[in-house]
Amino acid sequence: MDYEGFMKILNNLNYSKTKDYKKSLFSKPKENKEVKPIIDYIMPLFNEAIKAAENNPNNYGVLSEKVSSPKEADKILNKSVYNNFLRWIQAGRPNKFVDFMRDRWAPLGAENDPNNLNYNWSNNVRKLLNLSPQEREMWKKLNLVKYDFNNTTKRI
C-alpha cells in the first residue's frame, strides 16, 4: 500500500471526534476490517521507531508487565500499537497517532519519568519514522540507537 491508498482508507472512516480524550486512551479497542491494511502498513514502522526511541533492547519501554526477553517485549509492543491505533480511529483521530500513542505508552508527568524524558518521546518517534534506510544504518553505526533497524523502505 502506498501513502495515497493509506490516506484514502483513513479519510473514508466515519468516526466522530471523542468528547472524552482521556477515556478514549483506555477504551476497549474494537476490531475493524477496514483498518487492517493501514495497521499492516504502519505496524513495522512504528514498532521500529518506538524501539529506537526507547533505546532499551531489553524491554523496548514495556512497563505494563514483567518481560523476560526482547521477543516477549516485542509481542507486547506489537499488540499495544495495534490496539492503540484502533482506539485512535474509534476516538475520531484526535491529534496525530504518534501523540495518542505517547499519551498511552510514555505519558507526560508519569511517576516513572522524574527527568521528563517522555516530553521528547513523540518528536523522537517522528524523527525515527522519517529516517531513510541509509540514515538508519548511519545512526546504528554511530551508536546513536541500539536497536537494529530492519530494512523496510516504507515511510510515513
Beta strands, then each sheet from edge to edge (+ up, - down):
end
